Amino acid sequence: MAALLELTDVSVRFGGLTAVDNVSLSVAAGEVCALIGPNGAGKTTLFNAVSGNAVINSGAIRFQGEEIHRLTPHQISAKGVRRTFQNGGLFAHLTALENVLVGLHTRVDSSFLGLLASAPASRRAESAATARARELLDLMQVGHVADNLASDLSGGQQRMVEIVRALATEPPLLLLDEPAVGLAPHMREQLGQIIRRLAGERGIGILLIEHAIELVMNVSDRVVVLNYGKKVADAPPAQVRADKAVLEAYLGHA
């Protein structure tokens, strides 16, 4: 299977600290690849490197065969690499629907002057965008809060809306940074089902950072384990669960 995202010997250093040390990994279309490891292992730094929020010191990052590690976060996002953030990023004063529309704005075929003039084409474009946003909210099973302010949503609902906003432009690759944080067990199960549907039915490649190990093991095709910035495992979930290096990283013993 051809790689959608490919990291080759990527290293990221901050002064004398090597946060990511010569890591290679790949994600194919329709594949869920989880990135796990103890706190400080380099997971978020690696995510930041892929999305353009951290500069790599060596190696290469390619998306659909094109080098992207010299591009800005905006340029990388425009190419189809979308991400969520561990601490969220919704506009609290906007509704859930409006937050998704922010993510859709680049696909709405209407101009500012057209909107001011209420041109028919502009109204149709806005209507189509709104319908699309509601469809995506329904997909994530939060359609019932579409018209609620983001500040009034539960933590779990906010996570779901943030994922919807990242999905709005139908990206080939989605980076999910701890999407299960703050979710009740039944919402974690729901999230897992949705992640599998996004990969299996829509062919989206998903790179996932997550501490909820059961979720990781249930949804992932492959699990990459980092420890002190180094890759110590890259295999299917069952194999990783039994890997002595993984047990050492997490528990301090095999």
C-alpha atoms as one frame of an Amber mdcrd trajectory, in Angstrom:
protein
   0.000   0.000   0.000   1.470   3.381  -1.045   2.299   5.809   1.754   0.155
   8.922   2.079   2.470  10.358   4.734   6.102   9.321   4.997   8.658  10.402
   7.595  12.257   9.418   6.908  14.931   9.683   9.629  13.291  12.748  11.189
  15.038  14.443  14.116  13.936  17.531  16.062  16.240  19.179  18.580  15.678
  22.041  20.996  19.106  23.266  22.053  20.831  20.262  23.609  17.609  18.238
  23.867  16.744  15.763  21.119  12.938  15.492  21.246  12.607  13.279  18.161
  15.540  11.056  17.283  15.862   9.674  13.752  12.239   8.485  13.464  10.775
   6.941  10.317   7.113   6.015   9.884   4.378   6.033   7.282   0.594   6.254
   7.070  -1.407   4.956   4.107  -4.830   6.104   2.912  -7.526   4.387   4.944
  -5.063   3.353   7.664  -5.236   4.227  11.356  -1.750   4.542  12.807  -1.488
   5.270  16.531   1.498   7.035  18.038   1.936   6.143  21.707   4.546   6.411
  24.423   5.083   7.791  27.923   4.932  11.524  28.646   7.891  13.327  27.106
   8.453  10.625  24.483   8.284  13.123  21.596   4.791  12.375  20.286   3.476
  15.941  20.175   6.764  17.246  18.801   6.481  14.740  15.963   2.898  15.876
  15.311   4.087  19.479  15.298   6.766  18.600  12.769   4.236  17.005  10.420
   1.849  19.965  10.672   4.601  22.567  10.279   4.557  23.802  13.868   8.063
  22.501  14.596  11.190  22.688  12.435  13.019  19.423  11.798  16.803  19.371
  12.040  17.307  16.408   9.731  15.371  13.920   7.662  12.368  14.464   5.417
   8.575  14.554   5.663   6.581  13.784   2.517   2.851  14.003   1.923   1.530
  12.377  -1.249   5.125  12.176  -2.443   5.882  15.882  -1.950   8.285  17.224
   0.666   6.363  19.412   3.112   8.796  19.961   5.987   9.828  23.396   4.669
   6.241  24.627   4.328   4.249  26.751   6.762   1.397  25.239   8.818  -1.126
  27.041   6.599   0.449  25.641   3.420   0.516  22.117   4.847  -3.113  22.372
   5.946  -4.108  23.627   2.485  -2.518  20.526   0.933  -4.825  18.290   2.967
  -3.115  17.619   6.302  -5.545  18.658   9.060  -5.094  18.290  12.790  -6.764
  18.715  16.140  -4.982  19.941  19.245  -4.769  18.377  22.689  -6.140  21.510
  24.370  -8.879  22.140  21.838  -9.311  25.214  19.693 -12.975  26.068  19.186
 -14.222  29.646  19.053 -16.180  29.844  22.296 -18.437  32.681  21.113 -19.547
  30.785  17.988 -22.038  27.944  17.779 -20.941  24.405  16.979 -22.317  24.875
  13.460 -20.456  28.165  12.972 -17.208  26.571  14.143 -17.574  23.923  11.436
 -18.392  26.579   8.845 -15.079  28.247   9.712 -13.401  25.011   8.638 -15.476
  24.916   5.453 -14.856  28.499   4.374 -12.121  27.617   1.880 -14.551  25.371
  -0.016 -17.418  27.860  -0.171 -17.609  29.307  -3.665 -18.742  32.816  -2.767
 -17.151  36.216  -2.586 -17.472  38.870   0.086 -19.190  41.252  -2.319 -21.537
  38.498  -3.418 -22.531  37.841   0.162 -23.158  41.523   0.757 -25.315  41.661
  -2.344 -27.071  38.413  -1.408 -26.326  37.103  -4.891 -28.186  33.857  -5.651
 -24.967  31.932  -6.302 -23.547  33.090  -2.987 -26.696  32.161  -1.127 -26.635
  28.706  -2.720 -22.988  28.238  -1.740 -23.692  29.250   1.851 -26.731  26.988
   1.979 -24.686  24.056   0.675 -21.939  24.742   3.232 -24.466  24.833   6.076
 -26.032  21.561   4.932 -22.576  19.974   4.723 -21.671  21.197   8.213 -24.872
  19.749   9.682 -24.225  16.454   7.885 -20.767  16.206   9.453 -22.076  17.080
  12.909 -24.654  14.311  12.512 -21.872  11.918  11.460 -20.107  12.610  14.764
 -23.435  12.279  16.592 -23.440  15.890  17.822 -25.963  17.288  15.377 -28.331
  18.019  18.257 -25.957  20.706  19.600 -25.350  22.404  16.244 -26.926  25.680
  17.355 -25.409  25.724  20.858 -22.493  27.987  21.692 -19.177  26.114  21.895
 -18.727  27.476  25.420 -21.926  25.679  26.481 -20.855  22.260  25.186 -19.462
  19.490  27.357 -15.780  18.648  26.991 -16.643  15.546  24.987 -18.958  17.474
  22.661 -16.263  20.073  22.088 -13.802  17.336  21.095 -16.287  15.930  18.601
 -16.981  19.359  17.083 -13.262  20.021  16.758 -12.848  16.772  14.835 -15.796
  17.746  12.608 -14.142  21.086  11.849 -10.901  19.303  10.904 -12.913  16.983
   8.630 -14.817  19.813   6.970 -12.528  20.074   3.960 -12.445  16.287   3.451
  -8.690  15.990   4.101  -6.769  12.921   2.923  -4.863  12.912   6.241  -6.150
  13.665   9.728  -3.913  14.107  12.776  -5.810  13.531  16.031  -4.020  14.693
  19.186  -5.530  12.823  22.172  -9.143  12.985  20.949 -10.428  10.860  23.853
  -9.325  13.321  26.569 -12.298  14.102  28.783 -14.617  11.604  27.108 -16.864
   9.315  29.123 -16.443   5.572  28.364 -19.506   5.434  26.090 -18.219   8.443
  24.111 -14.801   6.805  23.761 -16.497   3.789  22.250 -18.477   6.051  19.926
 -15.284   7.889  18.951 -13.574   4.595  18.134 -16.417   3.563  15.846 -16.265
   6.922  14.065 -12.489   6.741  13.565 -12.844   3.309  11.967 -15.635   4.593
   9.701 -13.587   7.601   8.602 -10.711   5.323   7.630 -12.691   2.394   6.265
 -15.551   4.144   4.472 -13.934   7.444   3.508 -10.346   6.308   3.028  -8.889
   8.973   5.311  -5.418   8.274   6.669  -5.376   8.883  10.419  -2.362   9.454
  12.661  -3.480   9.323  16.270  -1.845  10.275  19.566  -3.741   8.681  22.429
  -3.157   7.572  26.029  -6.362   5.503  26.181  -4.662   2.238  25.304  -7.821
   0.178  24.861  -9.068   2.695  22.298  -5.711   2.508  20.514  -5.760  -1.279
  20.425  -9.357  -1.386  19.160  -9.111   1.152  16.325  -5.521   0.985  15.052
  -4.145  -0.955  12.127  -0.630  -0.227  13.336   0.923   1.201  16.495   4.188
   3.168  16.633   5.789   3.492  20.079   8.187   6.298  21.000  10.408   6.436
  24.078  12.891   9.260  24.713  12.339  10.407  21.130  13.269   7.058  19.597
  10.975   4.592  17.860  10.985   1.340  19.820   8.126  -0.479  18.081   6.087
  -0.303  14.862   3.671  -3.203  14.435   0.012  -4.332  14.621  -1.665  -3.747
  18.023  -1.522  -7.339  19.280   2.180  -7.566  18.556   2.910  -4.218  20.213
   0.929  -5.174  23.323   3.262  -8.148  23.842   6.495  -6.304  22.964   9.050
  -6.274  25.795  10.412  -2.883  24.687   6.932  -1.394  25.001   6.442  -2.845
  28.468   9.817  -1.439  29.470   8.881   2.014  28.160   5.582   2.108  30.039
   6.240   0.064  33.151   9.992   0.217  33.661  10.276  -3.566  33.280   9.485
  -6.255  30.701
